[in-house]
Amino acid sequence: PGASPLVTGAPAAAAAAAALGASARVAPRRQLRVVVHAVGRTREVGWETHAAAEYTRRLARGAPPIAVRTTLHSTPEVLADEVLRLTPPVVILDQEGDQLSTEEFAEMLFARLFAEGPRASFVVGGAGGLPPELRAGASTGAGGSRAAVERLSLSRLTLPHRMARVLLLEQIFRARELWSGDSQYHRSSSSES
């Protein structure tokens, strides 16, 4: 699918759905990768760790396959330092970011982010939220160049950071299924909450 601008507002869902309907059957031919950067420790194991592992497996098996890796950083400061070195595209999960429908998220992910390259990075803040350096909405890419980043809100609610990672992976899975035209179940509807 070719890159297209993301339209927000009331007609956005209809525009994104129309765009997806026209291009949903076309899947990228290269291996896609998602790297989720978060604050945490590998020894933290709970239901959300198991849920994240399940979505990682599902994404690897579908079409197109998406390899997901989570990189855990020991502190918010280490997270900020690493994120400031990433090359675009980078999406920072931020309560103040853009709120998208499932269709709009699929359009952003496949028509914009993966159109730039086969890898997209997502950033989840820690228990205390995002470090101040990441709230600015820009990151320094490789070689020191400044590059704008996307800011995405999963909800206006404050979410636990470990749950936000699971919700992000679920939405990437849902977007991939929608984009590939695999299942009507993955389309949003007025009855979905």
N, C-alpha and C positions, 0 to 999 in steps of 0.2 A: 504494500500500500504506500502511496505517496504521502508526503508530509502535507498537512493541512492545518490552518490556524484553529485554535481551540476557541469556540464561541461560548461565552457564559451568559447566564440569564435565563429567563423563562423559556425561550425557544431552543435552548441549548440541548436538552435531552432529545427533542425531535430531530434536530440537525445532526447530532452525533449518531442517533439510531439510523437515520437515513444514510449517513456516510458509512456506518458499519455494515448496513444491509448491502451496499454496493461493493464493499471490499472485504467482507467477513470471510469469504472462501479463499482468499489469497493469504497464505502463511509465509513468513520469512523462511528462507532456505538455510540460513546459517544458525549455528548454535547460539542461543541467546543466554545471557547471564545476568543475574541480579545479585548484587552484594548489599546486604543489609548491615549497616554499621550501628551498633548499639552499645550502651554501657551495661556491663554485667560480668559475671564470672561463669566459666564453663561448669563449675560444680553446682550451679543453681539449677535444680531439676524439679519441675512441678508439672502440673497438667498442661500449662502453656508451652513448655519445652516439648512435650510429646505432640501437642497440636501443631506446633511449628514444624516438627520433623515430618508429620503426616502430610502437610501441604508441600513441603520440600519434595517428598517422594512423588506426590501427585503431579507436581509441575515438571519433574524430570521425565515422567512417563507419557505425557500428553503430546499433542502436536499443535504448534511446534514445541519441542522440549525446551524447558527453561531450567538451567542449572542455577540453584540458589545456594548461596553461602552466607552465613552470618558471621561477621567479625565482631567479637566482643572486646570492648576497650575497658581498661581498669577504672578510669575516672572520666568525668565530663571533660576535663582539660585535655586528656589524651585523645578522647573522641574528637574534640575541636581541632587539635593539631593535625590529626590524620585526615579529617574531612577537608581541611583547608588545603591539603595537597592533592585531593582527588581531581581527576579530569572529568569534564561534563560527559554525559548528563548526571546531575546530582539532584535528588529530590529530598528536601528536609521536611519531615513531618512536624507540623507546627500548628497549634490550635488557631493561630491567626492566618493560616494559609488558605488557599482556595479550596472550597468544598465542591466536589464533583459528583455527578451521578455515576453509576457503574459504567454506562455507555461512554460518558465523557472521560472517565479514567482509562478505559480500554483504548479510546482514541489517542489520549495523551501518551500512553505507554507504547503502543504499537506504531502509530502514525508519526509521532514526534520523537520520543526518546530512542526507541530502537531504530528509527530512521537515521539517527546520528551515528549509531554504531551498535555492536551486539551486546554491549554492557551498559547497565544502568545501576546507579548506586542510590540507595535510600538510607536516610539517617533518622534514627529514633533516639530522642533524648533520654536521659536517665530519670531516676525517681524525682529529682529536683527540676526536671524540665531540660530545656536546651541551654547550653553554655551561651553567655552573652555574645561571643564571637560568631556563633551560628545564627543568632537572631537577626543579624544585619542583612541576611538574604543574599550574600555573595560568598564565593569561595575563591581561593587562589588555586588555579590549576597547575599542572605540571609545568615546570619552567618558570613559575612565578607570575604567569599572566592571570589577570582577574577574569572570572567567568561567572555570569549570572547563574543562579540555581533556581529551581522550582520550589515553591513552598506549598505543601498540601496539608489540608486538615482532614482527618478521618471523621471528626465530629467537633462540635463546639464544646462537648463535654470534656472534662479532664479524664483521660484514660490512664490506667497503670501502664508503664512503659513496656512491660513484658506482654501484656494483652495487646497493646498497639502493634507489636511485631506480628502476632498471630492474625490480627485483623488485616494488616497490610498483606501478608502472604495469602490470606483467603481472597482478598480483592484482586491480587495479581492472578490467582487461579481462576477466579470468576471472569476477569477481563480476557484471559487467554481463551477460555471456553467460549465466551461471547464472540471474540474476534475470529476464532476458527469456525464459528457457526455450528459448534458441536451439540449444543443443547439449549432448548427454550427455557429450561429451568434457570439458567444463568442470566436471563434478561430481567431487568428490574420491572416492577409493575406497581400500580397504585396500592396493591395489597401488601407489598413487601415493606417491612419495617427496618 
